[in-house]
Amino acid sequence: MSGKSFAVIGLGQFGMTLAKELAESDYDVLAIDDKDENIQEIADRVTYAVRADVREPGILKSLGVQNVDVAIIAVAENMEASITATMQVKDLGVPLVLAKAMNSLHGRILEKIGADQVIYPERSMGVRVARNFTASGFEDVFELSADFSMAEFRIPADWAGKSLSETRAREKYHINVVAVKQGDSVNVNLDPSEKLQAGCILVAVGRNEDLNKFRKPL
């Protein structure tokens, strides 16, 4: 298993997709839901799946949620459960808490009670969030299709001072750098001979498998 662990609380379409994506990428996943059928569906896909009502005081502590690195609260349709679960995981000291919101008002409430990030996802966003965690070293990943993505990443140290043509990104890694971000400026009219500056952010497009192969060894 990977060193990072996740708790996914709520197994609707978003939570189910996210838990499966993380588990398939060999992350340690604790999945929690109050419906037997959802637990049965995912039980053999994740590290541990348990049926529980997150509105019950102390339930998340009893399940060991305090031991995970990231908690995703995906029970937005039930606002009471969403708020209660978010408060519990924050009280337990989970380092990073993401919470799904139904609308902007719900999102503001979640922010007020301590959610580190509020998300308003459809199924495709579940895939994107998972890939942001699993694509090592990327600043952000945007899914373009089932096979292709656009990824932002900080320039590798050995690329600083080189031109795009000298990096041979397309020939060696099969990815296309389409933009360079430096501070608040974004340059999409790239000159292949212009030297890249240390600390800049590169935006590249490629197949998901090529992007992951490129980034993980760095």
C-alpha positions, 0 to 999 in steps of 0.5 A, spaced: 500 500 500 501 507 498 504 511 505 498 516 504 491 513 507 484 516 505 477 515 509 471 516 504 465 517 508 458 517 503 458 512 497 453 515 492 456 516 485 461 521 487 464 517 493 464 510 490 467 513 484 473 516 488 474 510 493 474 505 487 479 510 483 484 511 490 484 503 491 485 501 484 491 506 485 494 502 491 492 507 496 489 505 503 482 506 503 477 506 509 470 507 506 464 508 510 456 508 508 449 507 512 447 503 506 448 495 506 448 495 498 453 500 497 458 497 502 457 490 499 459 493 492 465 496 494 467 491 500 472 487 496 475 493 492 478 497 498 482 496 504 476 496 509 468 498 508 464 499 514 456 500 515 455 506 520 451 512 521 456 518 521 451 522 525 452 517 531 457 521 536 464 518 536 462 513 531 468 515 526 473 515 532 471 508 533 472 506 526 479 509 526 478 515 522 483 519 526 489 515 523 488 517 516 491 522 512 485 525 508 478 525 509 473 526 504 466 527 506 461 525 500 454 525 504 452 532 501 445 530 500 444 529 507 446 536 510 446 533 517 450 527 516 455 532 512 456 537 517 456 532 523 461 528 519 466 534 517 466 536 525 468 529 527 473 529 522 476 536 524 475 534 531 479 528 530 485 532 527 485 529 520 490 533 516 486 534 510 478 534 510 475 535 503 467 536 503 462 535 498 457 541 498 450 541 494 450 548 493 454 555 495 450 555 502 452 548 504 459 550 502 459 556 506 457 552 512 462 547 511 468 552 510 465 555 517 466 549 521 473 547 518 473 543 511 479 545 508 476 544 501 469 544 499 468 541 492 461 541 488 463 534 484 459 530 478 462 523 477 467 526 472 470 530 478 471 524 482 476 521 477 479 528 477 480 529 485 483 522 485 488 523 480 490 529 483 492 525 489 495 519 485 499 523 480 505 524 484 508 531 483 502 534 479 500 541 481 493 539 478 490 535 473 484 536 468 481 530 465 480 531 458 477 524 456 478 517 459 485 517 456 488 524 456 489 529 461 492 536 462 497 537 467 500 542 471 507 541 474 513 545 477 519 545 472 524 539 473 530 542 476 534 539 470 530 543 465 531 550 468 535 554 463 534 549 457 529 550 452 523 546 450 526 543 444 532 541 449 528 538 454 525 533 448 519 532 452 515 530 446 520 525 443 522 522 450 516 522 454 510 523 449 507 529 452 506 536 449 507 542 453 502 547 451 503 553 456 508 556 461 506 559 468 510 564 471 507 568 477 500 571 475 502 570 467 501 565 463 504 564 456 501 560 451 505 562 445 511 558 446 518 559 443 521 552 443 528 556 443 526 560 449 530 558 456 525 555 461 526 559 468 527 555 475 520 555 479 515 556 473 509 551 472 509 547 466 502 545 463 502 539 458 497 535 455 498 527 454 495 520 455 494 519 462 499 513 462 505 517 459 503 523 464 504 518 470 510 515 467 513 522 466 512 524 473 513 519 478 520 518 477 522 525 478 
